[in-house]
Amino acid sequence: MQIRSSRPDDEPRLTEISRSAWSPVVSPNPPNPPFFDERTLPDNVLAVLMALDLSTG
């Protein structure tokens, strides 16, 4: 596992995660792109990279 600052090319996956985690209990409107904007910059968001072990079948 590796933790790093996000990059602009992480935006599609972060948007997908944000949408799947959305609940009307938290916010009245579902998240809409773009994920990054003037308030949410890539350097302010952490990304976790996990390696997949495909050898375990």
Secondary structure, DSSP 8 states (H G I E B T S, - for coil): -EEEE--GGGHHHHHHHHHHH--TTT-SS---S-S--SSS-GGGSEEEE----GGG-
